[in-house]
Amino acid sequence: MLSFKIIKLDIFQSYFFGEVEFRSDKFKVNIQNQRRGKVLKLPFEIKPKNEKVIVRITGPDDLYVEDYLPYQGESEWLEIDSDEITYSLADHQDRFDTIEIMLE
């Protein structure tokens, strides 16, 4: 499992933009709706066994939202395009603290 600590996540008109930390490296993160389809891109290359991976965003008191997203390669940022995740973030914006990518 890859675990990103959410440092900052700001809401804009239809997306969230901020910063996460993975190990000791910091990366930008962009989370938005699925207007281009469901998407997961990471700021480094991985080799998942399956095309889709579980992306879970968690917070205190068992708060979480997750979605199966197709891994679509490397990007400069952590990119997540998911209606379910975006809408849940809008409802609980300041309560999430971790993004988990679960590889099988």
MMTF fields as JSON, N, C-alpha, C and O atoms, coordinates in Angstrom:
{
  "mmtfVersion": "1.0.0",
  "mmtfProducer": "UNKNOWN",
  "numBonds": 415,
  "numAtoms": 416,
  "numGroups": 104,
  "numChains": 1,
  "numModels": 1,
  "chainsPerModel": [1],
  "groupsPerChain": [104],
  "chainIdList": ["A"],
  "bondAtomList": [4, 2, 8, 6, 12, 10, 16, 14, 20, 18, 24, 22, 28, 26, 32, 30, 36, 34, 40, 38, 44, 42, 48, 46, 52, 50, 56, 54, 60, 58, 64, 62, 68, 66, 72, 70, 76, 74, 80, 78, 84, 82, 88, 86, 92, 90, 96, 94, 100, 98, 104, 102, 108, 106, 112, 110, 116, 114, 120, 118, 124, 122, 128, 126, 132, 130, 136, 134, 140, 138, 144, 142, 148, 146, 152, 150, 156, 154, 160, 158, 164, 162, 168, 166, 172, 170, 176, 174, 180, 178, 184, 182, 188, 186, 192, 190, 196, 194, 200, 198, 204, 202, 208, 206, 212, 210, 216, 214, 220, 218, 224, 222, 228, 226, 232, 230, 236, 234, 240, 238, 244, 242, 248, 246, 252, 250, 256, 254, 260, 258, 264, 262, 268, 266, 272, 270, 276, 274, 280, 278, 284, 282, 288, 286, 292, 290, 296, 294, 300, 298, 304, 302, 308, 306, 312, 310, 316, 314, 320, 318, 324, 322, 328, 326, 332, 330, 336, 334, 340, 338, 344, 342, 348, 346, 352, 350, 356, 354, 360, 358, 364, 362, 368, 366, 372, 370, 376, 374, 380, 378, 384, 382, 388, 386, 392, 390, 396, 394, 400, 398, 404, 402, 408, 406, 412, 410],
  "bondOrderList": [1, 1, 1, 1, 1, 1, 1, 1, 1, 1, 1, 1, 1, 1, 1, 1, 1, 1, 1, 1, 1, 1, 1, 1, 1, 1, 1, 1, 1, 1, 1, 1, 1, 1, 1, 1, 1, 1, 1, 1, 1, 1, 1, 1, 1, 1, 1, 1, 1, 1, 1, 1, 1, 1, 1, 1, 1, 1, 1, 1, 1, 1, 1, 1, 1, 1, 1, 1, 1, 1, 1, 1, 1, 1, 1, 1, 1, 1, 1, 1, 1, 1, 1, 1, 1, 1, 1, 1, 1, 1, 1, 1, 1, 1, 1, 1, 1, 1, 1, 1, 1, 1, 1],
  "groupList": [{"groupName": "MET", "atomNameList": ["N", "CA", "C", "O"], "elementList": ["N", "C", "C", "O"], "formalChargeList": [0, 0, 0, 0], "bondAtomList": [1, 0, 2, 1, 3, 2], "bondOrderList": [1, 1, 2], "singleLetterCode": "M", "chemCompType": "L-PEPTIDE LINKING"}, {"groupName": "LEU", "atomNameList": ["N", "CA", "C", "O"], "elementList": ["N", "C", "C", "O"], "formalChargeList": [0, 0, 0, 0], "bondAtomList": [1, 0, 2, 1, 3, 2], "bondOrderList": [1, 1, 2], "singleLetterCode": "L", "chemCompType": "L-PEPTIDE LINKING"}, {"groupName": "SER", "atomNameList": ["N", "CA", "C", "O"], "elementList": ["N", "C", "C", "O"], "formalChargeList": [0, 0, 0, 0], "bondAtomList": [1, 0, 2, 1, 3, 2], "bondOrderList": [1, 1, 2], "singleLetterCode": "S", "chemCompType": "L-PEPTIDE LINKING"}, {"groupName": "PHE", "atomNameList": ["N", "CA", "C", "O"], "elementList": ["N", "C", "C", "O"], "formalChargeList": [0, 0, 0, 0], "bondAtomList": [1, 0, 2, 1, 3, 2], "bondOrderList": [1, 1, 2], "singleLetterCode": "F", "chemCompType": "L-PEPTIDE LINKING"}, {"groupName": "LYS", "atomNameList": ["N", "CA", "C", "O"], "elementList": ["N", "C", "C", "O"], "formalChargeList": [0, 0, 0, 0], "bondAtomList": [1, 0, 2, 1, 3, 2], "bondOrderList": [1, 1, 2], "singleLetterCode": "K", "chemCompType": "L-PEPTIDE LINKING"}, {"groupName": "ILE", "atomNameList": ["N", "CA", "C", "O"], "elementList": ["N", "C", "C", "O"], "formalChargeList": [0, 0, 0, 0], "bondAtomList": [1, 0, 2, 1, 3, 2], "bondOrderList": [1, 1, 2], "singleLetterCode": "I", "chemCompType": "L-PEPTIDE LINKING"}, {"groupName": "ASP", "atomNameList": ["N", "CA", "C", "O"], "elementList": ["N", "C", "C", "O"], "formalChargeList": [0, 0, 0, 0], "bondAtomList": [1, 0, 2, 1, 3, 2], "bondOrderList": [1, 1, 2], "singleLetterCode": "D", "chemCompType": "L-PEPTIDE LINKING"}, {"groupName": "GLN", "atomNameList": ["N", "CA", "C", "O"], "elementList": ["N", "C", "C", "O"], "formalChargeList": [0, 0, 0, 0], "bondAtomList": [1, 0, 2, 1, 3, 2], "bondOrderList": [1, 1, 2], "singleLetterCode": "Q", "chemCompType": "L-PEPTIDE LINKING"}, {"groupName": "TYR", "atomNameList": ["N", "CA", "C", "O"], "elementList": ["N", "C", "C", "O"], "formalChargeList": [0, 0, 0, 0], "bondAtomList": [1, 0, 2, 1, 3, 2], "bondOrderList": [1, 1, 2], "singleLetterCode": "Y", "chemCompType": "L-PEPTIDE LINKING"}, {"groupName": "GLY", "atomNameList": ["N", "CA", "C", "O"], "elementList": ["N", "C", "C", "O"], "formalChargeList": [0, 0, 0, 0], "bondAtomList": [1, 0, 2, 1, 3, 2], "bondOrderList": [1, 1, 2], "singleLetterCode": "G", "chemCompType": "PEPTIDE LINKING"}, {"groupName": "GLU", "atomNameList": ["N", "CA", "C", "O"], "elementList": ["N", "C", "C", "O"], "formalChargeList": [0, 0, 0, 0], "bondAtomList": [1, 0, 2, 1, 3, 2], "bondOrderList": [1, 1, 2], "singleLetterCode": "E", "chemCompType": "L-PEPTIDE LINKING"}, {"groupName": "VAL", "atomNameList": ["N", "CA", "C", "O"], "elementList": ["N", "C", "C", "O"], "formalChargeList": [0, 0, 0, 0], "bondAtomList": [1, 0, 2, 1, 3, 2], "bondOrderList": [1, 1, 2], "singleLetterCode": "V", "chemCompType": "L-PEPTIDE LINKING"}, {"groupName": "ARG", "atomNameList": ["N", "CA", "C", "O"], "elementList": ["N", "C", "C", "O"], "formalChargeList": [0, 0, 0, 0], "bondAtomList": [1, 0, 2, 1, 3, 2], "bondOrderList": [1, 1, 2], "singleLetterCode": "R", "chemCompType": "L-PEPTIDE LINKING"}, {"groupName": "ASN", "atomNameList": ["N", "CA", "C", "O"], "elementList": ["N", "C", "C", "O"], "formalChargeList": [0, 0, 0, 0], "bondAtomList": [1, 0, 2, 1, 3, 2], "bondOrderList": [1, 1, 2], "singleLetterCode": "N", "chemCompType": "L-PEPTIDE LINKING"}, {"groupName": "PRO", "atomNameList": ["N", "CA", "C", "O"], "elementList": ["N", "C", "C", "O"], "formalChargeList": [0, 0, 0, 0], "bondAtomList": [1, 0, 2, 1, 3, 2], "bondOrderList": [1, 1, 2], "singleLetterCode": "P", "chemCompType": "L-PEPTIDE LINKING"}, {"groupName": "THR", "atomNameList": ["N", "CA", "C", "O"], "elementList": ["N", "C", "C", "O"], "formalChargeList": [0, 0, 0, 0], "bondAtomList": [1, 0, 2, 1, 3, 2], "bondOrderList": [1, 1, 2], "singleLetterCode": "T", "chemCompType": "L-PEPTIDE LINKING"}, {"groupName": "TRP", "atomNameList": ["N", "CA", "C", "O"], "elementList": ["N", "C", "C", "O"], "formalChargeList": [0, 0, 0, 0], "bondAtomList": [1, 0, 2, 1, 3, 2], "bondOrderList": [1, 1, 2], "singleLetterCode": "W", "chemCompType": "L-PEPTIDE LINKING"}, {"groupName": "ALA", "atomNameList": ["N", "CA", "C", "O"], "elementList": ["N", "C", "C", "O"], "formalChargeList": [0, 0, 0, 0], "bondAtomList": [1, 0, 2, 1, 3, 2], "bondOrderList": [1, 1, 2], "singleLetterCode": "A", "chemCompType": "L-PEPTIDE LINKING"}, {"groupName": "HIS", "atomNameList": ["N", "CA", "C", "O"], "elementList": ["N", "C", "C", "O"], "formalChargeList": [0, 0, 0, 0], "bondAtomList": [1, 0, 2, 1, 3, 2], "bondOrderList": [1, 1, 2], "singleLetterCode": "H", "chemCompType": "L-PEPTIDE LINKING"}],
  "groupTypeList": [0, 1, 2, 3, 4, 5, 5, 4, 1, 6, 5, 3, 7, 2, 8, 3, 3, 9, 10, 11, 10, 3, 12, 2, 6, 4, 3, 4, 11, 13, 5, 7, 13, 7, 12, 12, 9, 4, 11, 1, 4, 1, 14, 3, 10, 5, 4, 14, 4, 13, 10, 4, 11, 5, 11, 12, 5, 15, 9, 14, 6, 6, 1, 8, 11, 10, 6, 8, 1, 14, 8, 7, 9, 10, 2, 10, 16, 1, 10, 5, 6, 2, 6, 10, 5, 15, 8, 2, 1, 17, 6, 18, 7, 6, 12, 3, 6, 15, 5, 10, 5, 0, 1, 10],
  "groupIdList": [1, 2, 3, 4, 5, 6, 7, 8, 9, 10, 11, 12, 13, 14, 15, 16, 17, 18, 19, 20, 21, 22, 23, 24, 25, 26, 27, 28, 29, 30, 31, 32, 33, 34, 35, 36, 37, 38, 39, 40, 41, 42, 43, 44, 45, 46, 47, 48, 49, 50, 51, 52, 53, 54, 55, 56, 57, 58, 59, 60, 61, 62, 63, 64, 65, 66, 67, 68, 69, 70, 71, 72, 73, 74, 75, 76, 77, 78, 79, 80, 81, 82, 83, 84, 85, 86, 87, 88, 89, 90, 91, 92, 93, 94, 95, 96, 97, 98, 99, 100, 101, 102, 103, 104],
  "secStructList": [7, 3, 3, 3, 3, 3, 3, 3, 3, 3, 3, 7, 1, 1, 3, 3, 3, 3, 3, 3, 3, 3, 6, 6, 3, 3, 3, 3, 3, 3, 3, 3, 7, 1, 6, 6, 7, 1, 3, 3, 3, 3, 1, 1, 7, 7, 7, 7, 1, 1, 1, 3, 3, 3, 3, 3, 3, 3, 7, 1, 6, 6, 7, 3, 3, 3, 3, 3, 3, 3, 3, 3, 3, 3, 7, 1, 1, 3, 3, 3, 3, 7, 2, 2, 2, 2, 2, 2, 2, 2, 2, 1, 4, 4, 4, 7, 7, 3, 3, 3, 3, 3, 7, 7],
  "xCoordList": [0.844, 0.0, 0.888, 1.896, 0.5, 1.174, 0.337, -0.869, 0.96, 0.226, 0.769, 1.951, -0.108, 0.236, -0.434, -1.651, 0.344, -0.215, -0.666, 0.107, -1.923, -2.431, -1.892, -2.173, -1.123, -0.595, -1.59, -1.902, -2.079, -3.009, -3.91, -3.443, -5.192, -6.135, -7.171, -8.018, -7.095, -7.988, -9.034, -8.756, -10.244, -11.326, -11.361, -11.223, -11.545, -11.742, -13.115, -13.903, -13.438, -14.804, -15.278, -16.369, -14.489, -14.949, -13.858, -13.947, -12.839, -11.746, -11.042, -11.281, -10.177, -9.348, -7.89, -7.49, -7.109, -5.687, -4.913, -5.325, -3.798, -3.037, -1.698, -1.079, -1.266, 0.045, -0.045, -0.748, 0.688, 0.764, 2.234, 3.128, 2.45, 3.802, 3.823, 2.993, 4.783, 4.987, 6.431, 7.377, 6.571, 7.882, 8.387, 7.702, 9.471, 9.853, 9.704, 10.115, 9.121, 8.954, 7.576, 6.581, 7.526, 6.259, 5.867, 6.703, 4.561, 4.022, 2.738, 2.044, 2.431, 1.138, 0.088, 0.39, -1.153, -2.258, -3.42, -3.714, -4.075, -5.261, -6.35, -6.147, -7.503, -8.635, -9.819, -10.175, -10.431, -11.54, -12.546, -12.347, -13.645, -14.685, -14.209, -13.088, -15.068, -14.707, -14.973, -15.303, -14.849, -15.198, -14.343, -14.765, -13.156, -12.333, -12.293, -11.413, -13.264, -13.305, -12.558, -11.9, -12.66, -11.938, -10.45, -10.047, -9.64, -8.199, -7.435, -7.841, -6.331, -5.328, -3.97, -3.583, -3.253, -1.872, -1.032, -1.458, 0.158, 1.057, 2.305, 2.664, 2.969, 4.181, 5.425, 6.551, 5.212, 6.283, 5.645, 4.435, 6.466, 5.98, 5.745, 6.534, 4.648, 4.391, 4.023, 3.739, 4.03, 3.638, 2.564, 2.858, 1.308, 0.238, -0.062, 0.11, -0.512, -0.874, -2.194, -2.419, -3.069, -4.368, -4.444, -3.761, -5.287, -5.452, -6.032, -5.615, -7.001, -7.635, -7.07, -6.782, -6.92, -6.445, -7.452, -8.235, -7.421, -8.315, -7.631, -6.492, -8.352, -7.894, -8.832, -10.042, -8.262, -9.065, -8.523, -7.315, -9.435, -9.067, -9.701, -10.907, -8.868, -9.331, -9.158, -8.408, -9.891, -9.807, -10.123, -10.283, -10.214, -10.502, -11.92, -12.771, -12.156, -13.488, -14.024, -15.214, -13.153, -13.547, -14.137, -14.87, -13.836, -14.294, -13.431, -12.204, -14.074, -13.318, -14.234, -15.454, -13.613, -14.279, -13.279, -12.074, -13.782, -12.875, -13.528, -14.75, -12.68, -13.148, -12.095, -10.912, -12.53, -11.62, -11.303, -12.204, -10.027, -9.618, -8.572, -7.707, -8.646, -7.613, -6.32, -6.321, -5.236, -3.924, -3.537, -3.494, -3.254, -2.957, -1.577, -1.361, -0.659, 0.729, 1.212, 0.584, 2.363, 3.062, 2.682, 2.407, 2.674, 2.385, 3.283, 3.919, 3.332, 4.09, 3.457, 4.157, 2.126, 1.357, 0.689, 0.706, 0.102, -0.857, -2.194, -2.704, -2.764, -4.023, -5.082, -4.86, -6.238, -7.359, -8.602, -9.009, -9.203, -10.464, -11.534, -11.561, -12.416, -13.465, -14.594, -14.381, -15.799, -16.962, -17.183, -17.397, -17.131, -17.412, -16.444, -16.862, -15.163, -14.171, -14.327, -14.281, -14.511, -14.65, -15.844, -15.727, -16.999, -18.202, -18.074, -18.56, -17.432, -17.239, -16.267, -16.46, -15.234, -14.317, -15.043, -14.775, -15.955, -16.709, -17.557, -17.719, -18.092, -18.934, -18.127, -18.623, -16.885, -16.068, -14.658, -13.679, -14.554, -13.288, -12.116, -11.044, -12.288, -11.154, -10.965, -10.173, -11.673, -11.61, -10.733, -10.405, -10.35, -9.511, -8.039, -7.634, -7.233, -5.814, -4.858, -3.646, -5.38, -4.508, -5.132, -6.34, -4.285, -4.691, -3.926, -2.697, -4.661, -4.046, -4.301, -5.424, -3.259, -3.351, -3.054, -1.944, -4.047, -3.885, -3.642, -4.504, -2.465, -2.072, -2.207, -1.951, -2.606, -2.721, -1.501, -1.409],
  "yCoordList": [-1.179, 0.0, 1.24, 1.298, 2.219, 3.512, 4.475, 4.586, 5.17, 6.059, 7.482, 7.731, 8.407, 9.818, 10.606, 10.53, 11.353, 12.215, 13.528, 14.179, 13.911, 15.167, 16.314, 16.397, 17.19, 18.367, 19.52, 20.204, 19.716, 20.812, 20.389, 19.77, 20.716, 20.41, 21.526, 21.635, 22.352, 23.501, 23.226, 22.582, 23.72, 23.551, 24.753, 25.898, 24.473, 25.496, 25.248, 24.509, 25.822, 25.723, 24.288, 23.944, 23.458, 22.086, 21.05, 19.915, 21.438, 20.503, 20.873, 21.932, 19.979, 20.199, 20.186, 19.382, 21.076, 21.137, 21.333, 22.108, 20.636, 20.78, 20.089, 19.977, 19.625, 19.018, 17.788, 17.781, 16.748, 15.516, 15.172, 15.666, 14.305, 13.832, 12.31, 11.628, 11.796, 10.351, 10.066, 10.537, 9.282, 9.087, 10.481, 11.146, 10.973, 12.348, 13.317, 14.474, 12.848, 13.687, 14.335, 13.716, 15.587, 16.31, 16.416, 16.647, 16.24, 16.303, 17.121, 17.205, 17.721, 18.377, 17.293, 16.208, 17.603, 16.671, 17.434, 18.562, 16.815, 17.374, 16.3, 15.191, 16.642, 15.717, 16.421, 17.533, 15.766, 16.388, 15.337, 14.138, 15.824, 14.901, 14.123, 14.31, 13.262, 12.318, 12.851, 12.062, 14.128, 14.631, 14.007, 13.962, 13.531, 12.812, 11.313, 10.6, 10.84, 9.45, 9.285, 10.213, 8.106, 7.832, 7.722, 7.077, 8.362, 8.424, 8.369, 8.977, 7.634, 7.72, 7.836, 6.97, 8.905, 9.068, 9.38, 10.117, 8.813, 8.998, 9.761, 9.75, 10.422, 11.173, 10.287, 10.785, 8.993, 8.034, 6.794, 6.592, 5.975, 4.776, 3.635, 3.416, 2.913, 1.671, 0.602, 0.908, -0.624, -1.731, -2.553, -3.604, -2.073, -2.83, -4.113, -4.179, -5.128, -6.392, -6.279, -6.986, -5.39, -5.188, -3.782, -2.871, -3.618, -2.302, -1.297, -0.139, -1.747, -0.847, -1.088, -2.221, 0.003, -0.077, 0.637, 1.467, 0.304, 0.962, 2.228, 2.198, 3.335, 4.601, 4.918, 5.046, 5.043, 5.317, 6.577, 6.734, 7.466, 8.661, 8.523, 8.309, 8.65, 8.369, 9.577, 10.512, 9.506, 10.519, 9.882, 8.665, 10.695, 10.154, 9.596, 9.87, 8.816, 8.265, 7.391, 7.438, 6.595, 5.658, 6.337, 5.702, 7.607, 8.324, 7.902, 7.964, 7.476, 7.159, 7.171, 7.051, 7.318, 7.15, 6.421, 6.66, 5.532, 4.813, 4.585, 4.628, 4.342, 4.079, 3.216, 3.283, 2.412, 1.666, 2.557, 2.978, 2.842, 3.733, 3.058, 2.343, 3.281, 2.725, 3.53, 4.755, 2.828, 3.483, 3.845, 2.985, 5.128, 5.587, 6.208, 7.115, 5.72, 6.107, 7.207, 7.558, 7.735, 8.714, 10.127, 10.398, 11.013, 12.427, 13.231, 12.673, 14.514, 15.388, 15.412, 15.582, 15.24, 15.321, 13.987, 13.077, 13.878, 12.823, 13.314, 14.337, 12.607, 13.01, 11.946, 10.762, 12.378, 11.485, 12.104, 13.202, 11.405, 11.848, 10.838, 9.726, 11.226, 10.34, 11.187, 12.009, 10.988, 11.711, 11.377, 12.271, 10.098, 9.664, 10.306, 10.794, 10.3, 10.895, 12.412, 12.997, 13.052, 14.513, 14.983, 15.931, 14.331, 14.769, 14.524, 15.325, 13.437, 13.171, 14.179, 14.615, 14.544, 15.578, 16.902, 17.621, 17.225, 18.474, 18.471, 19.508, 17.318, 17.214, 17.197, 17.62, 16.711, 16.537, 17.087, 16.451, 18.241, 18.769, 18.719, 18.237, 19.19, 19.317, 18.11, 18.169, 17.029, 15.881, 14.745, 13.841, 14.764, 13.694, 14.022, 15.18, 12.988, 13.243, 12.319, 12.535, 11.293, 10.323, 9.839, 9.619, 9.677, 9.048, 7.734, 7.713, 6.642, 5.319, 4.731, 4.767, 4.195, 3.507, 2.045, 1.701, 1.18, -0.235, -1.049, -1.144, -1.625, -2.452, -3.907, -4.272, -4.736, -6.168, -6.899, -8.117],
  "zCoordList": [0.0, 0.0, 0.0, 0.703, -0.791, -0.813, 0.008, -0.207, 0.941, 1.832, 1.713, 1.954, 1.339, 1.192, 2.311, 2.482, 3.065, 4.111, 3.465, 2.761, 3.709, 3.163, 4.014, 5.21, 3.39, 4.076, 3.948, 4.923, 2.723, 2.45, 1.298, 0.342, 1.38, 0.314, 0.274, 1.161, -0.762, -0.901, -1.962, -2.974, -1.724, -2.686, -3.624, -3.195, -4.899, -5.912, -6.52, -5.929, -7.657, -8.179, -8.346, -7.893, -8.978, -9.211, -8.942, -9.412, -8.192, -7.929, -6.628, -6.049, -6.188, -5.008, -5.445, -6.287, -4.869, -5.19, -3.896, -3.033, -3.759, -2.53, -2.599, -3.658, -1.433, -1.313, -0.416, 0.594, -0.816, -0.03, 0.198, -0.489, 1.191, 1.473, 1.388, 1.988, 0.634, 0.513, 0.911, 0.279, 1.977, 2.596, 2.948, 3.725, 2.477, 2.837, 1.664, 1.757, 0.566, -0.626, -0.65, -0.271, -1.099, -1.211, -2.677, -3.551, -2.924, -4.274, -4.272, -3.258, -5.413, -5.6, -5.814, -6.31, -5.434, -5.651, -6.265, -5.869, -7.227, -7.863, -7.848, -8.341, -7.281, -7.226, -7.863, -7.473, -8.851, -9.567, -10.007, -9.817, -10.607, -11.061, -12.292, -12.766, -12.79, -13.852, -15.245, -16.13, -15.485, -16.816, -17.922, -19.077, -17.58, -18.566, -18.27, -18.751, -17.465, -17.038, -15.73, -15.261, -15.143, -13.894, -14.201, -15.17, -13.359, -13.613, -12.291, -11.3, -12.292, -11.237, -11.915, -12.7, -11.61, -12.061, -10.834, -9.944, -10.797, -9.66, -10.088, -11.266, -9.143, -9.484, -9.617, -9.648, -9.695, -9.937, -10.545, -10.447, -11.17, -11.864, -10.88, -9.961, -11.088, -10.356, -11.375, -12.533, -10.947, -11.818, -11.117, -10.547, -11.159, -10.497, -11.263, -12.48, -10.535, -11.169, -11.913, -12.895, -11.45, -12.093, -12.659, -12.192, -13.676, -14.295, -13.308, -13.275, -12.497, -11.535, -10.142, -9.756, -9.397, -8.021, -7.121, -7.582, -5.842, -4.887, -4.385, -3.918, -4.493, -3.929, -2.774, -2.96, -1.577, -0.378, 0.288, 0.463, 0.653, 1.405, 2.775, 2.898, 3.813, 5.17, 6.085, 5.804, 7.191, 8.234, 9.568, 9.655, 10.611, 11.942, 12.044, 11.198, 13.085, 13.376, 12.246, 11.938, 11.627, 10.567, 9.341, 8.583, 9.131, 7.942, 6.756, 6.823, 5.672, 4.462, 3.25, 3.363, 2.092, 0.813, -0.077, 0.008, -0.928, -1.813, -3.16, -3.301, -4.143, -5.493, -6.187, -5.854, -7.147, -8.01, -9.198, -9.923, -9.395, -10.478, -11.35, -10.844, -12.658, -13.534, -13.414, -13.529, -13.183, -13.141, -14.562, -15.442, -14.784, -16.139, -16.26, -17.064, -15.468, -15.644, -14.726, -13.727, -15.117, -14.299, -14.714, -15.883, -13.741, -13.957, -13.025, -12.131, -13.232, -12.332, -10.941, -9.943, -10.872, -9.626, -9.331, -10.16, -8.147, -7.838, -8.38, -7.923, -9.339, -9.967, -9.712, -9.967, -9.206, -8.934, -9.555, -9.175, -10.507, -11.111, -10.729, -11.255, -9.815, -9.314, -8.758, -7.867, -9.286, -8.759, -7.289, -6.471, -6.958, -5.587, -4.584, -3.535, -4.915, -4.018, -3.964, -2.882, -5.11, -5.145, -4.334, -3.557, -4.501, -3.783, -2.282, -1.483, -1.893, -0.474, 0.146, 1.281, -0.596, -0.111, 0.088, 1.05, -0.814, -0.687, 0.584, 1.227, 0.939, 2.137, 3.436, 4.48, 3.374, 4.587, 4.375, 4.766, 3.772, 3.265, 4.236, 3.872, 5.425, 6.34, 7.254, 8.195, 6.993, 7.897, 7.385, 8.153, 6.132, 5.59, 5.807, 5.707, 6.109, 6.356, 5.602, 5.636, 4.923, 4.258, 2.951, 2.868, 1.931, 0.67, 0.574, 0.643, 0.414, 0.327, -1.056, -1.558, -1.661, -2.949, -2.663, -2.256, -2.876, -2.555, -3.82, -4.694, -3.896, -5.034, -4.643, -3.496, -5.582, -5.292, -5.775, -5.622]
}
